[in-house]
Amino acid sequence: MTALSLTPGWLRSEKMLEGFGVTEANWHDAVERAPDFIHSETPFYIGRAVVALATDPKIMAKSGHALSAGGLAREYNFTDVDGRQPPAY
C-alpha cells in the first residue's frame, strides 16, 4: 500500500473564477488584477496527476512523499486542459 500526499497549485475552481468575476473562457482577464493567476490550474490538472500515479507500476517509491500536481506534470509529461504545465507550488 502506498501512502502519499498530493496538493494542487493555485486552483482555478468555480469559486475562484466567481471571485474574480470571470469564467473559464475568459479567466485571463483576471491576470491584470492578480498577475500570479496566470499560473493557476484547473481541477483537471490534479486529476491527471492522480491518473499518472494510479498507473505508475513504481508508485511504491513515492510512498511517504508530499507531491504536487505541477511536479508530477513534469515527471509524467502531462498538461492541464489548456495545454499548459502550471508550476509546482
N, CA, C and O atoms as CSV, one atom per row, in Angstrom:
chain,resi,resn,atom,element,x,y,z
A,1,MET,N,N,0.836,-1.171,0.000
A,1,MET,CA,C,0.000,0.000,0.000
A,1,MET,C,C,0.889,1.246,0.000
A,1,MET,O,O,1.860,1.331,0.753
A,2,THR,N,N,0.547,2.190,-0.840
A,2,THR,CA,C,1.274,3.455,-0.932
A,2,THR,C,C,0.504,4.545,-0.200
A,2,THR,O,O,-0.708,4.678,-0.366
A,3,ALA,N,N,1.207,5.316,0.601
A,3,ALA,CA,C,0.608,6.472,1.278
A,3,ALA,C,C,1.423,7.699,0.894
A,3,ALA,O,O,2.637,7.741,1.095
A,4,LEU,N,N,0.744,8.695,0.343
A,4,LEU,CA,C,1.421,9.928,-0.061
A,4,LEU,C,C,0.437,11.075,0.022
A,4,LEU,O,O,-0.769,10.864,0.154
A,5,SER,N,N,0.950,12.275,-0.056
A,5,SER,CA,C,0.050,13.432,-0.119
A,5,SER,C,C,0.223,14.096,-1.473
A,5,SER,O,O,1.312,14.104,-2.047
A,6,LEU,N,N,-0.861,14.648,-1.967
A,6,LEU,CA,C,-0.865,15.296,-3.277
A,6,LEU,C,C,-1.581,16.632,-3.148
A,6,LEU,O,O,-2.700,16.697,-2.639
A,7,THR,N,N,-0.943,17.679,-3.601
A,7,THR,CA,C,-1.530,19.005,-3.481
A,7,THR,C,C,-1.587,19.708,-4.832
A,7,THR,O,O,-0.682,19.565,-5.654
A,8,PRO,N,N,-2.654,20.466,-5.055
A,8,PRO,CA,C,-2.708,21.275,-6.278
A,8,PRO,C,C,-1.906,22.557,-6.079
A,8,PRO,O,O,-1.470,22.872,-4.972
A,9,GLY,N,N,-1.727,23.269,-7.151
A,9,GLY,CA,C,-1.159,24.613,-7.071
A,9,GLY,C,C,-2.297,25.587,-6.837
A,9,GLY,O,O,-3.207,25.304,-6.058
A,10,TRP,N,N,-2.255,26.717,-7.496
A,10,TRP,CA,C,-3.310,27.721,-7.369
A,10,TRP,C,C,-4.491,27.229,-8.196
A,10,TRP,O,O,-4.500,27.360,-9.420
A,11,LEU,N,N,-5.468,26.674,-7.532
A,11,LEU,CA,C,-6.592,26.014,-8.195
A,11,LEU,C,C,-7.580,27.025,-8.766
A,11,LEU,O,O,-8.097,27.884,-8.051
A,12,ARG,N,N,-7.827,26.907,-10.049
A,12,ARG,CA,C,-8.783,27.775,-10.752
A,12,ARG,C,C,-10.162,27.106,-10.716
A,12,ARG,O,O,-10.686,26.667,-11.740
A,13,SER,N,N,-10.722,27.044,-9.525
A,13,SER,CA,C,-12.024,26.408,-9.321
A,13,SER,C,C,-13.151,27.364,-9.696
A,13,SER,O,O,-12.922,28.538,-9.987
A,14,GLU,N,N,-14.356,26.842,-9.684
A,14,GLU,CA,C,-15.519,27.671,-9.979
A,14,GLU,C,C,-15.612,28.837,-8.996
A,14,GLU,O,O,-15.972,29.949,-9.382
A,15,LYS,N,N,-15.293,28.588,-7.743
A,15,LYS,CA,C,-15.368,29.631,-6.718
A,15,LYS,C,C,-14.313,30.714,-6.965
A,15,LYS,O,O,-14.597,31.898,-6.783
A,16,MET,N,N,-13.118,30.331,-7.370
A,16,MET,CA,C,-12.074,31.317,-7.678
A,16,MET,C,C,-12.481,32.150,-8.888
A,16,MET,O,O,-12.327,33.371,-8.883
A,17,LEU,N,N,-12.995,31.498,-9.916
A,17,LEU,CA,C,-13.440,32.224,-11.108
A,17,LEU,C,C,-14.530,33.222,-10.734
A,17,LEU,O,O,-14.516,34.370,-11.178
A,18,GLU,N,N,-15.468,32.773,-9.916
A,18,GLU,CA,C,-16.556,33.648,-9.464
A,18,GLU,C,C,-15.998,34.839,-8.678
A,18,GLU,O,O,-16.442,35.972,-8.862
A,19,GLY,N,N,-15.035,34.578,-7.813
A,19,GLY,CA,C,-14.432,35.638,-7.013
A,19,GLY,C,C,-13.741,36.707,-7.849
A,19,GLY,O,O,-13.734,37.883,-7.486
A,20,PHE,N,N,-13.163,36.292,-8.966
A,20,PHE,CA,C,-12.505,37.234,-9.869
A,20,PHE,C,C,-13.471,37.815,-10.901
A,20,PHE,O,O,-13.102,38.703,-11.669
A,21,GLY,N,N,-14.704,37.313,-10.917
A,21,GLY,CA,C,-15.696,37.824,-11.863
A,21,GLY,C,C,-15.425,37.415,-13.297
A,21,GLY,O,O,-15.724,38.159,-14.232
A,22,VAL,N,N,-14.850,36.216,-13.469
A,22,VAL,CA,C,-14.540,35.708,-14.807
A,22,VAL,C,C,-15.085,34.285,-14.937
A,22,VAL,O,O,-15.606,33.713,-13.979
A,23,THR,N,N,-14.956,33.735,-16.125
A,23,THR,CA,C,-15.335,32.344,-16.378
A,23,THR,C,C,-14.099,31.609,-16.876
A,23,THR,O,O,-13.045,32.213,-17.072
A,24,GLU,N,N,-14.233,30.321,-17.078
A,24,GLU,CA,C,-13.105,29.559,-17.629
A,24,GLU,C,C,-12.742,30.075,-19.017
A,24,GLU,O,O,-11.577,30.027,-19.413
A,25,ALA,N,N,-13.724,30.561,-19.748
A,25,ALA,CA,C,-13.479,31.055,-21.110
A,25,ALA,C,C,-12.655,32.347,-21.131
A,25,ALA,O,O,-11.896,32.577,-22.072
A,26,ASN,N,N,-12.798,33.190,-20.101
A,26,ASN,CA,C,-12.075,34.473,-20.114
A,26,ASN,C,C,-11.231,34.685,-18.852
A,26,ASN,O,O,-10.997,35.828,-18.459
A,27,TRP,N,N,-10.779,33.625,-18.226
A,27,TRP,CA,C,-10.045,33.729,-16.963
A,27,TRP,C,C,-8.786,34.575,-17.071
A,27,TRP,O,O,-8.337,35.140,-16.074
A,28,HIS,N,N,-8.207,34.672,-18.268
A,28,HIS,CA,C,-7.001,35.501,-18.442
A,28,HIS,C,C,-7.264,36.972,-18.085
A,28,HIS,O,O,-6.331,37.705,-17.758
A,29,ASP,N,N,-8.521,37.399,-18.145
A,29,ASP,CA,C,-8.861,38.783,-17.793
A,29,ASP,C,C,-8.530,39.099,-16.330
A,29,ASP,O,O,-8.320,40.262,-15.983
A,30,ALA,N,N,-8.482,38.086,-15.481
A,30,ALA,CA,C,-8.178,38.297,-14.062
A,30,ALA,C,C,-6.689,38.512,-13.811
A,30,ALA,O,O,-6.303,38.983,-12.741
A,31,VAL,N,N,-5.858,38.175,-14.778
A,31,VAL,CA,C,-4.406,38.283,-14.601
A,31,VAL,C,C,-3.965,39.734,-14.420
A,31,VAL,O,O,-2.963,39.999,-13.756
A,32,GLU,N,N,-4.699,40.661,-15.001
A,32,GLU,CA,C,-4.354,42.077,-14.842
A,32,GLU,C,C,-4.423,42.501,-13.369
A,32,GLU,O,O,-3.593,43.278,-12.898
A,33,ARG,N,N,-5.416,41.983,-12.656
A,33,ARG,CA,C,-5.577,42.313,-11.229
A,33,ARG,C,C,-4.696,41.460,-10.331
A,33,ARG,O,O,-4.247,41.913,-9.279
A,34,ALA,N,N,-4.450,40.228,-10.748
A,34,ALA,CA,C,-3.646,39.286,-9.955
A,34,ALA,C,C,-2.690,38.565,-10.904
A,34,ALA,O,O,-3.016,37.486,-11.401
A,35,PRO,N,N,-1.515,39.142,-11.163
A,35,PRO,CA,C,-0.592,38.585,-12.157
A,35,PRO,C,C,-0.241,37.108,-11.960
A,35,PRO,O,O,-0.036,36.389,-12.938
A,36,ASP,N,N,-0.171,36.654,-10.722
A,36,ASP,CA,C,0.172,35.250,-10.489
A,36,ASP,C,C,-0.950,34.288,-10.877
A,36,ASP,O,O,-0.738,33.076,-10.921
A,37,PHE,N,N,-2.140,34.818,-11.157
A,37,PHE,CA,C,-3.256,33.965,-11.572
A,37,PHE,C,C,-2.944,33.271,-12.898
A,37,PHE,O,O,-3.591,32.286,-13.250
A,38,ILE,N,N,-1.967,33.777,-13.623
A,38,ILE,CA,C,-1.539,33.134,-14.874
A,38,ILE,C,C,-1.033,31.714,-14.602
A,38,ILE,O,O,-1.040,30.868,-15.495
A,39,HIS,N,N,-0.599,31.459,-13.375
A,39,HIS,CA,C,-0.074,30.142,-13.005
A,39,HIS,C,C,-1.141,29.220,-12.424
A,39,HIS,O,O,-0.826,28.124,-11.958
A,40,SER,N,N,-2.393,29.653,-12.448
A,40,SER,CA,C,-3.458,28.832,-11.870
A,40,SER,C,C,-3.721,27.604,-12.734
A,40,SER,O,O,-3.372,27.558,-13.913
A,41,GLU,N,N,-4.344,26.621,-12.112
A,41,GLU,CA,C,-4.624,25.356,-12.798
A,41,GLU,C,C,-6.066,24.932,-12.576
A,41,GLU,O,O,-6.679,25.283,-11.568
A,42,THR,N,N,-6.600,24.179,-13.522
A,42,THR,CA,C,-7.961,23.666,-13.382
A,42,THR,C,C,-7.954,22.428,-12.482
A,42,THR,O,O,-6.897,21.840,-12.255
A,43,PRO,N,N,-9.112,22.029,-11.973
A,43,PRO,CA,C,-9.190,20.798,-11.192
A,43,PRO,C,C,-8.790,19.559,-12.008
A,43,PRO,O,O,-8.437,18.528,-11.436
A,44,PHE,N,N,-8.845,19.659,-13.319
A,44,PHE,CA,C,-8.456,18.526,-14.163
A,44,PHE,C,C,-6.964,18.214,-14.034
A,44,PHE,O,O,-6.551,17.067,-14.198
A,45,TYR,N,N,-6.163,19.230,-13.741
A,45,TYR,CA,C,-4.706,19.060,-13.646
A,45,TYR,C,C,-4.344,18.088,-12.527
A,45,TYR,O,O,-3.558,17.164,-12.738
A,46,ILE,N,N,-4.909,18.290,-11.346
A,46,ILE,CA,C,-4.616,17.371,-10.253
A,46,ILE,C,C,-5.255,16.006,-10.523
A,46,ILE,O,O,-4.736,14.979,-10.084
A,47,GLY,N,N,-6.380,15.992,-11.245
A,47,GLY,CA,C,-6.979,14.720,-11.646
A,47,GLY,C,C,-6.049,13.925,-12.548
A,47,GLY,O,O,-5.950,12.704,-12.425
A,48,ARG,N,N,-5.379,14.609,-13.440
A,48,ARG,CA,C,-4.414,13.941,-14.318
A,48,ARG,C,C,-3.215,13.442,-13.518
A,48,ARG,O,O,-2.611,12.427,-13.864
A,49,ALA,N,N,-2.874,14.151,-12.458
A,49,ALA,CA,C,-1.796,13.694,-11.576
A,49,ALA,C,C,-2.197,12.387,-10.890
A,49,ALA,O,O,-1.384,11.471,-10.766
A,50,VAL,N,N,-3.438,12.308,-10.449
A,50,VAL,CA,C,-3.937,11.088,-9.810
A,50,VAL,C,C,-3.885,9.920,-10.791
A,50,VAL,O,O,-3.468,8.821,-10.426
A,51,VAL,N,N,-4.304,10.149,-12.025
A,51,VAL,CA,C,-4.261,9.090,-13.043
A,51,VAL,C,C,-2.824,8.641,-13.285
A,51,VAL,O,O,-2.555,7.443,-13.384
A,52,ALA,N,N,-1.903,9.596,-13.382
A,52,ALA,CA,C,-0.492,9.252,-13.607
A,52,ALA,C,C,0.035,8.389,-12.464
A,52,ALA,O,O,0.726,7.396,-12.694
A,53,LEU,N,N,-0.291,8.769,-11.246
A,53,LEU,CA,C,0.158,7.980,-10.094
A,53,LEU,C,C,-0.489,6.598,-10.078
A,53,LEU,O,O,0.182,5.600,-9.816
A,54,ALA,N,N,-1.780,6.540,-10.355
A,54,ALA,CA,C,-2.507,5.270,-10.302
A,54,ALA,C,C,-2.026,4.271,-11.343
A,54,ALA,O,O,-2.178,3.063,-11.160
A,55,THR,N,N,-1.455,4.759,-12.420
A,55,THR,CA,C,-0.990,3.863,-13.487
A,55,THR,C,C,0.521,3.648,-13.457
A,55,THR,O,O,1.068,2.996,-14.346
A,56,ASP,N,N,1.192,4.180,-12.458
A,56,ASP,CA,C,2.641,4.026,-12.339
A,56,ASP,C,C,2.961,2.722,-11.613
A,56,ASP,O,O,2.640,2.589,-10.432
A,57,PRO,N,N,3.586,1.756,-12.289
A,57,PRO,CA,C,3.907,0.493,-11.627
A,57,PRO,C,C,4.953,0.648,-10.516
A,57,PRO,O,O,5.122,-0.255,-9.697
A,58,LYS,N,N,5.644,1.768,-10.484
A,58,LYS,CA,C,6.672,2.003,-9.461
A,58,LYS,C,C,6.196,3.006,-8.406
A,58,LYS,O,O,7.007,3.702,-7.794
A,59,ILE,N,N,4.896,3.075,-8.201
A,59,ILE,CA,C,4.334,4.063,-7.273
A,59,ILE,C,C,4.835,3.884,-5.840
A,59,ILE,O,O,4.887,4.858,-5.089
A,60,MET,N,N,5.197,2.686,-5.450
A,60,MET,CA,C,5.671,2.458,-4.082
A,60,MET,C,C,6.877,3.329,-3.746
A,60,MET,O,O,7.091,3.660,-2.579
A,61,ALA,N,N,7.654,3.699,-4.732
A,61,ALA,CA,C,8.825,4.553,-4.497
A,61,ALA,C,C,8.410,5.943,-4.012
A,61,ALA,O,O,9.225,6.672,-3.447
A,62,LYS,N,N,7.160,6.305,-4.229
A,62,LYS,CA,C,6.666,7.627,-3.832
A,62,LYS,C,C,5.999,7.607,-2.456
A,62,LYS,O,O,5.581,8.651,-1.954
A,63,SER,N,N,5.902,6.447,-1.857
A,63,SER,CA,C,5.255,6.328,-0.558
A,63,SER,C,C,5.966,7.207,0.472
A,63,SER,O,O,7.194,7.213,0.566
A,64,GLY,N,N,5.174,7.941,1.235
A,64,GLY,CA,C,5.719,8.815,2.262
A,64,GLY,C,C,6.111,10.197,1.784
A,64,GLY,O,O,6.579,11.015,2.576
A,65,HIS,N,N,5.929,10.471,0.503
A,65,HIS,CA,C,6.328,11.762,-0.061
A,65,HIS,C,C,5.141,12.717,-0.182
A,65,HIS,O,O,3.992,12.294,-0.303
A,66,ALA,N,N,5.445,14.000,-0.146
A,66,ALA,CA,C,4.465,15.052,-0.427
A,66,ALA,C,C,4.705,15.499,-1.861
A,66,ALA,O,O,5.800,15.957,-2.190
A,67,LEU,N,N,3.702,15.374,-2.717
A,67,LEU,CA,C,3.841,15.636,-4.147
A,67,LEU,C,C,2.908,16.756,-4.583
A,67,LEU,O,O,1.893,17.022,-3.940
A,68,SER,N,N,3.264,17.401,-5.676
A,68,SER,CA,C,2.415,18.465,-6.226
A,68,SER,C,C,2.013,18.110,-7.651
A,68,SER,O,O,2.724,17.387,-8.348
A,69,ALA,N,N,0.876,18.623,-8.068
A,69,ALA,CA,C,0.411,18.388,-9.439
A,69,ALA,C,C,1.432,18.911,-10.442
A,69,ALA,O,O,1.714,18.247,-11.440
A,70,GLY,N,N,1.988,20.093,-10.190
A,70,GLY,CA,C,2.968,20.673,-11.106
A,70,GLY,C,C,4.230,19.844,-11.229
A,70,GLY,O,O,4.757,19.674,-12.328
A,71,GLY,N,N,4.718,19.332,-10.124
A,71,GLY,CA,C,5.907,18.487,-10.155
A,71,GLY,C,C,5.653,17.184,-10.891
A,71,GLY,O,O,6.495,16.723,-11.661
A,72,LEU,N,N,4.492,16.592,-10.654
A,72,LEU,CA,C,4.151,15.343,-11.334
A,72,LEU,C,C,3.916,15.562,-12.822
A,72,LEU,O,O,4.197,14.674,-13.627
A,73,ALA,N,N,3.406,16.729,-13.200
A,73,ALA,CA,C,3.194,17.024,-14.623
A,73,ALA,C,C,4.515,16.975,-15.374
A,73,ALA,O,O,4.581,16.470,-16.494
A,74,ARG,N,N,5.557,17.496,-14.760
A,74,ARG,CA,C,6.868,17.470,-15.410
A,74,ARG,C,C,7.436,16.053,-15.446
A,74,ARG,O,O,8.038,15.641,-16.438
A,75,GLU,N,N,7.238,15.317,-14.361
A,75,GLU,CA,C,7.754,13.948,-14.302
A,75,GLU,C,C,7.043,13.016,-15.282
A,75,GLU,O,O,7.688,12.220,-15.964
A,76,TYR,N,N,5.711,13.115,-15.351
A,76,TYR,CA,C,4.922,12.208,-16.186
A,76,TYR,C,C,4.529,12.816,-17.532
A,76,TYR,O,O,3.881,12.160,-18.348
A,77,ASN,N,N,4.915,14.044,-17.759
A,77,ASN,CA,C,4.679,14.730,-19.039
A,77,ASN,C,C,3.194,14.836,-19.407
A,77,ASN,O,O,2.787,14.425,-20.493
A,78,PHE,N,N,2.398,15.384,-18.499
A,78,PHE,CA,C,1.003,15.692,-18.826
A,78,PHE,C,C,0.782,17.189,-18.673
A,78,PHE,O,O,1.593,17.890,-18.067
A,79,THR,N,N,-0.318,17.669,-19.227
A,79,THR,CA,C,-0.641,19.094,-19.184
A,79,THR,C,C,-2.039,19.296,-18.619
A,79,THR,O,O,-2.811,18.351,-18.457
A,80,ASP,N,N,-2.338,20.547,-18.327
A,80,ASP,CA,C,-3.697,20.926,-17.958
A,80,ASP,C,C,-4.530,20.933,-19.243
A,80,ASP,O,O,-3.977,20.762,-20.330
A,81,VAL,N,N,-5.825,21.124,-19.141
A,81,VAL,CA,C,-6.703,21.059,-20.309
A,81,VAL,C,C,-6.387,22.115,-21.363
A,81,VAL,O,O,-6.752,21.955,-22.528
A,82,ASP,N,N,-5.713,23.192,-20.966
A,82,ASP,CA,C,-5.362,24.236,-21.937
A,82,ASP,C,C,-3.956,24.056,-22.517
A,82,ASP,O,O,-3.453,24.938,-23.213
A,83,GLY,N,N,-3.327,22.921,-22.233
A,83,GLY,CA,C,-2.014,22.618,-22.804
A,83,GLY,C,C,-0.830,23.145,-22.010
A,83,GLY,O,O,0.319,22.898,-22.375
A,84,ARG,N,N,-1.098,23.874,-20.920
A,84,ARG,CA,C,-0.006,24.428,-20.116
A,84,ARG,C,C,0.416,23.457,-19.015
A,84,ARG,O,O,-0.309,22.519,-18.684
A,85,GLN,N,N,1.589,23.699,-18.461
A,85,GLN,CA,C,2.049,22.992,-17.272
A,85,GLN,C,C,2.304,24.035,-16.180
A,85,GLN,O,O,3.438,24.477,-15.997
A,86,PRO,N,N,1.249,24.429,-15.454
A,86,PRO,CA,C,1.456,25.394,-14.375
A,86,PRO,C,C,2.515,24.884,-13.397
A,86,PRO,O,O,2.630,23.677,-13.185
A,87,PRO,N,N,3.285,25.790,-12.803
A,87,PRO,CA,C,4.377,25.372,-11.924
A,87,PRO,C,C,3.890,24.759,-10.617
A,87,PRO,O,O,2.750,24.952,-10.195
A,88,ALA,N,N,4.784,24.025,-10.002
A,88,ALA,CA,C,4.506,23.457,-8.686
A,88,ALA,C,C,4.604,24.551,-7.635
A,88,ALA,O,O,5.457,25.433,-7.723
A,89,TYR,N,N,3.740,24.490,-6.655
A,89,TYR,CA,C,3.793,25.450,-5.550
A,89,TYR,C,C,4.322,24.773,-4.318
A,89,TYR,O,O,4.447,25.408,-3.271
